[in-house]
Amino acid sequence: MPTYRITVVNREFTAHEERELQDEAAAREEGIRGAIAIGADQICDGEPMFGAEVTIDTVGGRRQRYVVTAGASRLNDEGAGP
């Protein structure tokens, strides 16, 4: 299986990982799922928004880049009826 380098970067951290995966689609899924998991942790720790760039370096030197964002905002339901 080919080896892919997956990088997740935002303003607070950089994470790199090399993984043997079946194909580019599997590498993309792995990178995006990883970024979402990191974002969920940061949002649960009180950050209102999370954003990161996911870069997949593929076989043959091709590069794929994605932006992953997530956020949570409390809704103001004060004064709302039953």
C-alpha positions as CSV (number, residue, x, y, z in Angstrom):
1,M,0.0,0.0,0.0
2,P,1.2,3.5,-0.7
3,T,2.3,5.9,2.1
4,Y,0.5,9.2,2.5
5,R,1.6,12.2,4.6
6,I,-1.3,13.8,6.4
7,T,-0.9,17.2,7.9
8,V,-3.4,19.1,10.0
9,V,-2.6,22.8,10.8
10,N,-4.4,25.6,12.6
11,R,-3.3,28.5,14.7
12,E,-2.6,26.4,17.8
13,F,-1.0,23.2,16.5
14,T,0.5,21.2,13.7
15,A,0.1,17.5,13.4
16,H,1.9,15.3,10.9
17,E,1.4,11.6,10.3
18,E,2.5,9.1,7.7
19,R,0.1,6.3,7.0
20,E,0.0,3.4,4.6
21,L,-3.5,3.6,3.2
22,Q,-5.3,2.0,0.3
23,D,-5.7,5.1,-1.9
24,E,-6.1,8.9,-2.0
25,A,-9.8,8.7,-1.0
26,A,-8.8,6.8,2.2
27,A,-6.1,9.3,3.0
28,R,-8.5,12.2,2.5
29,E,-11.1,10.5,4.8
30,E,-8.4,9.9,7.4
31,G,-7.2,13.5,7.4
32,I,-10.6,15.1,7.5
33,R,-11.9,12.7,10.3
34,G,-8.8,13.5,12.3
35,A,-9.3,17.2,12.0
36,I,-12.9,16.9,12.9
37,A,-12.0,14.9,16.0
38,I,-9.5,17.6,17.1
39,G,-12.1,20.3,16.4
40,A,-14.7,18.5,18.6
41,D,-12.2,18.3,21.5
42,Q,-11.4,22.0,21.2
43,I,-15.0,23.0,21.0
44,C,-15.9,20.9,24.0
45,D,-13.1,22.6,25.8
46,G,-14.8,26.0,25.3
47,E,-13.5,27.2,21.9
48,P,-16.4,28.6,19.9
49,M,-14.9,27.8,16.5
50,F,-12.3,25.5,15.0
51,G,-10.6,25.7,11.7
52,A,-7.8,23.8,10.2
53,E,-6.1,23.1,6.9
54,V,-5.7,19.4,6.0
55,T,-3.0,18.6,3.5
56,I,-2.6,15.2,1.9
57,D,0.8,14.6,0.1
58,T,0.1,11.7,-2.3
59,V,2.1,9.3,-4.2
60,G,4.0,11.0,-7.1
61,G,4.2,14.3,-5.2
62,R,0.6,15.4,-5.8
63,R,-1.0,17.5,-3.0
64,Q,-4.6,17.8,-1.9
65,R,-5.7,20.6,0.5
66,Y,-8.9,20.9,2.4
67,V,-10.3,23.4,4.9
68,V,-12.2,21.9,7.9
69,T,-14.3,24.1,10.1
70,A,-16.6,23.5,13.0
71,G,-18.3,25.6,15.6
72,A,-20.9,25.7,18.3
73,S,-22.9,28.7,19.4
74,R,-25.3,28.8,22.3
75,L,-28.7,30.0,21.3
76,N,-30.4,32.6,23.4
77,D,-33.8,31.2,24.2
78,E,-34.6,33.5,27.1
79,G,-38.2,34.7,27.0
80,A,-39.2,32.0,24.5
81,G,-42.6,30.4,25.1
82,P,-43.1,26.8,26.2
